[in-house]
Amino acid sequence: MDFPSGKVVAVMGGSGSGKTTILRLIGGQLQAQKGTIHVDGKAVDARDIPAMYAMRRKMGMLFQHGALFTDLTVFENVAFPLREHTRLPEELIRDLVLMKLHAVGLRNAAQLKPSEISGGMARRVALARAIALDPQLIMYDEPFAGLDPISMGVTANLIRRLNDALGSTSILVSHDVHESFAIADYVYFLSQGKIVAHGTPQQMLASEDPYVKQFVQAEPDGPVPFHYPGRSLAQDLHLEVLR
C-alpha cells in the first residue's frame, strides 16, 4: 500500500478484513510479523520507543468511538496533545484550540463536557483533537459509524477540507461506500487480510471484480462470506444428533 502526501486514501472491506490492523501497524501499536512499514521514509519499529513517540507526534488519530476524556471539557480534550507535546504558553494554546474547534463548528461548545453534546459533535471534537498538532498523517478509524446522514456528510467534507488545508496525508478506514468514494483519491479493498482490489473511486465503481461489485452494491451473495469460517451448520447438527 502507498499513501501519497496530500491525498485521501480509503481502506475498505468487511468486518474483520484487517482495516484497523493496518492503522495499528502504522501507528506502532502492533509490530509487523513480516514486511516493512515506512512513514515519511523512516521505518516503523514499535520496539524503538523513543523513535516511535517522535514519529507519533507527526500523526493524528481519530479513534472509532472518539475516545474523548469524559471528565474533561471539549476545550481541555483538544488542548491535551498541545500541552503534552509542546511547551507553548497557555495564551497560544487557547487560541489554537479555539481555531481547531472553529474549524469543526464547535467553538461555542468549548466549555461543555462530552456527555453534554451529541455523538456526532463528539466525533467532531475528536477530529479537532486529532489535528491539534497539524500532523503530516491523519488516520481515521470508521469516522462515519453511528452518524446520521447530515453528520456523516459534514464529517466527510471536514476530512477532505482539513486534508487539503493542512497538506497532510489522510488514511480513511471505512465501510461506507458513498461518503468514502466522494472524498477519496484512491481506494484499497481488503478481504481476509489481503488486498483484493485497488484504484480510484471511479475505477472501483466500474469494476467487474466480484468482490468489489458485491461490496459496492451491497449484494448478499458473493466472495465475501457472511459466516465466520468453520464447520457448517449441517455438520454441527449431525454431530449433535450422533451424541
N, C-alpha and C positions, 0 to 999 in steps of 0.2 A: 504494500500500500504506500502511496505517496500523497502527502498533504502539502501542496504548494503554498507558499507565502501569499497572503491576501485573498485566499479562496475559502469558500464554504464547501466542505466535503461531507456528504451524508454517508453514514454507515448503517445499512438497513438489514433487516432479517427478522425471522420469527423469534419468539421467546426461546432462550437457551441456545441461540445460534453463535454466541460469542461476542456480541456487540460491546457490552460493558467491560468484558475482559480486555478488549483492545485498549480502552481508556485506562484501565488499571495497569496495564503493561507500560503504556506511555508515561503515566504518572509515577511509576516505580512502586506501586502498591503490590504488584506481583513481579517476580523475577522470571524472565523468559527461560524455558527449559531448553530451547534451541532457537537459532536465528538471532538477529540483532535488531535493535531499535535505536534510531538516531533522531535527536531533536536539535535542530539548528547546527547540524554537523557533529554533535557530540553524542557518544554512546550513552544510553540509559543503563545504569548499573545500580540496582536497588541496594547492593551491598556497600556502595560507597556513599555513606550517609551525608557527609558534608557537601559532596558534589551534587547529590540528589536534591538536597534542600536548596542549593543555589539554583539548580535548574527549575525547581518548582516555583521560584519567585517569578519566573517568566511565563508561568502557566496560570490560567484561571479555570475554575471548575464549577459548573452548575450541576449539583447533585440531583438525582432523580426526584427526591422528595424535598428539595430545598435545603435541608439540614441547617436551618437557622437556629441560633441560640434563643431558646424560648423565653429566658428571663432577661434578655437584653432588648432594648428598643430597636426599631428599624435603623435609626441613626447609628447606634452602637454596633449593630451587626455589620454594617458597611464599613464602619471605621476600624473594625477589628484587624483586618490584614494590614492596614496602613500603620497602625500602632505596633503591630507585631514585627513588621519587616522594614520599617523606616524609622528615622529619628526626626521626622518633620514636626514643627511646632503645632500645637493644638489649633491655632487660628487657621493655619493652612489645611490641616486635616478637616476641619469643619467645612471650609469652602469646597474642598474636593468631594467630600461626602455629599453635600447638597447638590453639587453638579452631577454626580453619578445618579442620585435619586431623581433629579430633574430629568435626566435622560430617559428614565424608565417611567416617568409620570407620577412619582410618589414623593416629591419633595415635601408636600404638606402632610405626609403621614410619618414624618421623621420621628416623632415622639411616641408613636404607638407601638404596642407590643405585637409580635407575630399573631397572637391569639385574637387581636382586635381587627385584623384585616382578613380579606378573603384568601382562598387558596391561590387564585390567580395572581393577586397582589403579592403574596408571599413569594411566589416564583419570580416575580419581577425584582423583589428585594434581593433575592439570592443572585439574580443576574447582575444587579448593581454591585454586589459584593464580589462577584467573580471578575468584574472588570475594574475593580478599585485600583489596582496597580498597573493598569494599562498593559496587560500581558500580551506577549507575542503570540501565544497559543491559548485559545479558549476551547474547552471541551464541554459539551452539553450532553447530559445523560437523560434521555427521554424528556425533553423540556415541554412537550405538549401533553403529557399524560395527565388525565383528570381535568383538563381545562375545557371551559365552554367554548363554542365556536368563535365568539368575539375575542376572548382572552387568547385563544390559540392563534388567531390571525395577528393580534397585536404583538404577541411574543415572537412569532416568526419574523415579522417586519423589524422588530427590535434587533434580533440576531443578525439580520442582513445589514441593517444600517450601522450597528455598532462595529461589525466586522470591517465595513468599508471606511468608517470614520477613524478607527484605530489602526487600520492597515495590518490587522492581525490575521492569523490563520484559525479557522473555526472547524472543529470536528463535531458533527451533529449525529448523535446516536438516536435513532427513532424508528418507529414502525408506522408513522403517519405519512402516507404517501403524498397526499395533496399538499400539505404545508411544506414538507421537506423538498419536494420537487420544485416548489415555487421559489425557493431561495437558494438551493444548492447549485454549485457549479459542476459538481461531479458526484457520482453515486457508486458505492460499493455494496453489493448484496452478499450476505453471509448465510451459510447453511451448515450446521453441524461443525462449526469451527473452520470452514473453508470458504474462500472467495469463489462464488459460483457465477458472478456476472459483475461487470462494471462498465461505466460510461457516463455520458451526460444524461440529464433527465429526459431530454428528447429522444436519445438513443434507447433508453430503458422503456419509454412509453411505446416505442415502435418495435421493441424486441419480440422475437418469436420464441425466445428461450422459455421452456416450460416452467422453470422456477420463477422467472421474472413475471411471466404472464399470470401465474397463479397468485403471486403476492400483490402485484399492482392491481389486478382485477378482483382480488379477494375471493377467489374461487375455492370451494371446499375440497375439491379433488385435484391432486397433482403430486409432484415430487416431494412437497413439504408434508411430513407426517403429522397428524393430529395427536396420535397416541405416543406416550413415552415408550422407547424401544424395549422389547422384552417378549415374554411369551404371549401368545394370542389368548383371547377370552375363551375360545373353544378348548385350548389346551388346559387352561386353569379349571374350567368346568369339568372337563374329562377327568382331571386329576382328583377333583373334589368327589366325583361320582365313585371313582375307584376306592377312595378312602371309606 
